[in-house]
Amino acid sequence: MIGEIPDRRFAELAFPVPPVQDETLSSYIPRLARANHVRLDHFMEHLTGRFRQYPRLNETRAHALAVMINRPLETLLYALPELRGQAAHLELQLHGRTLGRHPNRPGWLCRRCRWQKLIATPVTRWQRHDQNVCLRHGLWIGEGVSTENDQVDLTACPEIIQAHRYHRCLISRLGRVPIAYAYYESRSIQLEWVAQGRFQDVRARRFDRLLGSGWRVNRESAVLNAVIYPEVVALTGILASAYWRSLAASLAPMNVMRFYGEVGNRVHPGYRRAGNGFDPLRQWVEALAHPVWLGRATRSPSAVFAANEHDYLDTH
């Protein structure tokens, strides 16, 4: 392996900085180069075996990188998801591990975790839909965090941290795929309610606790995503339930009203179906019941969620 690296000075680096679990290549490779005082283009020339003015990180050779940092190849592949495609022959045990591609997203490592690891620069890693809160440090690290400084301290709103624990419990009970689909449906509904100005009181109270008086936020901000998170997770639990979905898709008005009543009990107290067609939850219910109106059999939630859309694997 060492012979495949053009310059033997780079066969084993002086400072073999280990990667953070699930770190992105765009974060780890430049960080490793900086730690060893090597220009990134020169470093990539050795990692890829070719010279490019604009190096491509996805051409990194996993075996060369493993030699440089003096780590077993398997250990490196478990830590860097984007390199696992180079080692299909190793039969890695990937059950439950994070994929380095869609539907997962690059996100910022909790800045307090980074400080504990004595890492000088911000780190990005691949995150699943449920990795929204650092439970160790109480920081929001999920949707809306575009820089490390956007991470919100949630100490003043313990219900957001509790919602994260409930989110993980839902995954344990129902599986990652059904909860992921229901979560994105729920989040879309909640953001539409935000745009319509509904249920402002609970959000305003949380904004006051997190930001103090005189706050201003936009729809894409991390703090807004954190503030609506408890209701997003609560609605996710309903939308992911085969029982409640069957009531929502029922032709019996009483069953549908029971579904709306459950949303009022668990998500927004006092919620009732809006009389107009602009309520996003009502639109969701009508879309769910549409096959019944057409006289076709409704696909069961288990059949819908079993669909492997976008390579979303339940084990990842």
N, C-alpha and C positions, 0 to 999 in steps of 0.2 A: 504493500500500500504506500509506504513512504516513497518508493521509487517513482510513483506516479505524480508526485508533487515536484514541480520544476526546481524549486530552490529548497535545499535541505535546511536552510536556516529557519524555515517555517514548518518543519516536520513536527516540532513540538514547541508551542508558544511559551514564552516566559511567564505570562499571566493567563493561564487557561480558565478564563471566567466561565463558570457553568451557566447554562440557560435557566431561566425561570420556567416552571411547568407551563406548557402550552404557549410559550412565547412565539411571537411572529418572527419570521426571518428578517423582515425589515427593521425590527427592533434589535434582535440579537447580533446579527453580523456586524452592523456599524458599532455596536457597543463593544464587541470583542476586538474590533480593529482599533478603536480608541484606547482601550485598556492596554494594548500592546504597542501604541504609538506607530501604527502602520497606516499608510494611506489606503482608503477603501478600495480604490481601483486596483492597486497593487495586490491587496489582500484577496480581492475577488479573482484576480488572474490565477492565483494559486488554487483557490477553491473550485474554480470552474474549468481550469486547464486551458483557458483561452483568454486573450486580451480583448477587452471592449472598452471604448471610451465611456459608455454608459452600461455598467455591468448589470446583468440580470440575476437577481437573487434566486429565482426559481431554478437556475442552472447549477446551484451549489451541489457539490458532490459530498454526499453524507459520509462516505468512508474517509475522505480527506479531512473533513472537519473533525471527525472523531479522533483521528491521529493527532491533529493539531492541539486539541484540548485534552488529550490523554484520557478519553472516556471510552468505554465499550460502545460499539455501534448501536446495540439494542437500547442502551440507556439514553443515548442521544435521540434516537427515533421516538422513544416514548415521550421525551420532553418537547420535541419540535414536530408538531403534526404535519407540517408541509413537506417534510422529507420522507414520510413513511412510504410513499409510493415507490421509492427506490429499493425497498427491501421486502418485496412480496415473498421472497424465498425464505425469509426468516420466520414466518408464521407467528407474527407478533400477536399477543393477546390484547385485542383492542376493545373488548366489551366494556362499555361504560366510559370510554375515553373520548375526549373532545376531538371533533373533526376540524381540520385546518381549512375549511371552505364553507360556503353557504350550506345550510342556513345559519351557521355560527358567524359571528362578527368579530373583528378586531376591537378590543377594548383596552382601557388603561388599567394597569395594575394599581391596586390601592396604594396611594402615596405613602401611607404609614407602614404598610408591608414592605414597600421598597426601602424605606429608611431603615427598617429592622434588618434587612438583608445587606445594608451598607452599599446599595447601588446608587451611583451618583446621578444618573440621568433617568428620565421617565421611561417606563417599559410598557409595551403593548403586548397583549396575548389574545388568543382565540377564546371567546366567551360564548357560552350557550345562552339561550333565552332566559334562563332562570338565574343567571349569575348577575344579580343586580345590586346586592348589598354585601359589603365585607362585614361579616358578623363579628370578627375579632376587633375591629376598630370602629364599627358603626358608621361607615361612609357609604354613600350612594355611588356605585360604580357602573350603573346600567345605562339605559337609554338616555340620550341627550348629553352624555359626557363627551365633549369634543376635545378637551385638554384635561390634563391631570388636575388643574386648578378648579375645574367644574365640579369635582367630587364634593358632595354635600354632606356635612356632618349631621347625622340624624338623631343625635342624642335627645333633642327637644321633642321628637316625634317617635316614641317607641313603638307606636302602632305600625309604622312602616317596616321596622325591623321584624316585628311579629308577623307581618304579612309575608315577609320573605321566608320565614320558617314554615308558615302554612303552605306557601308555594311549593317548597321542597316536599312537604307531606303529601300534597296532591300528586306529585310525580311518583312518590313511592307507592301510592295506592293505585293510580290509574295508568302510569307509564308516561314517559317523556313526550312521545309523539302526540297523544290526544291532548295533553295539557298544553303543549306548544301551540297546536292549532287553536285551541280554545282561548289561550292567552292572547294571541294576535287578534282574534275576533273581538275579545273583550276590550283590549286596548284601543282598537279602532272605534268601538262604540263609545268608550269613555272620552276619547279625544273629540268626538263629534259633539258629545254633551258639553264639553268645555267650550267648543266653538259656538254652541247655541246659548251659552251663558247659564246653563242649568246646574243646580247643586253647587252654587258658588260659596255658600256659607262655610261648609266644611273645608273647602280649599283655602278660603281666606284665613281661617283660624290656623291652619297649618303653615301658611305663608308667614303669618305674624310670628309664629314660634320659631321658624327657621331663619327668617330674614329680618325680622323686626318691622317697625312701621315704615311706611313709604316705599314698599317693595314694588318692583315692576318686573314682569317676566314675559317671555314669549312662548309660543306653542312648542318650540323645539328644545327648550331649556331643560337641563338636568333636574332642576328643582321642581318644575311642573310635573315631569315624569315621576319623580319621587313622591310628590304630593298625591297624585291620583293612584299610586300603586296599590294601597290597601283595597280600594274599590275594584281595581282591575283584577286583582287576585280573587276577591270574593265572587265577582261575576264569572271568572274563569272556572271556579268550582261548580257553578251551576251549568254553564254551557258545556262543560266536559262530561256532565252526568248523563248517562243514557236515559235515566228515568225522567229528568226534567226536560231533556230534549224531546222525548216522546210526547210529553204534555204540550210543549210549545208547538209541535207539529200536528197536534190532534185537531179533528174537525169539530169536536165538542167545545163550545165557548167556555164552559165551566172549567175544563182542563187548562185551557189557555190562560184564563184568569188566575188559576192557581199558580201557574208559572210566573206571571207578573207579580202576584202576591209574594212569592218566594224572593224575587228580586227586591221587592220593597222591604222584606224582613232582613235580608242578609247583605244587601249592597247599599241602597239609598233608602233610609226609612221613609215610609209614606209614598214611595214611588207607585204610580199608577200609569197604565198605558195612555199615551197621549192621544187625543182625539184626531189629530191630523196625521198625515203620512210622513212627517219629517222626523219623527222619533227614530233614531238609528236602531234601537232594540226592536221596535215594532217592524221595521224593515227587515231585520234579521229573522224574526219569527215568520214573517210572510214568505221570505225566500226559502226558509226551511220547510214550510208547508206547501210550497208551490207544486211539487210532484204529486201530492195528494189531490190537489184541485184538478190536475190533469188526468187523474185516474190511474196514475202509475204507482207502483210500490215504492215506498220511501226507503232509501238506503239506511241501514242501521248505522248508528255512530261508530260501532266497531269496524264496520266495513269501510266507512269513509276514512277513519283514522288509520286503517291498515294500509291505505294507498301510500306508496313510497314516493311521494312527490318531492322533487328537488333533492333527491338522494338523502332524504331525512330518515336516518336509521334510528330505530328505537333504542339500540344499544349505545348510541353516541349522543 
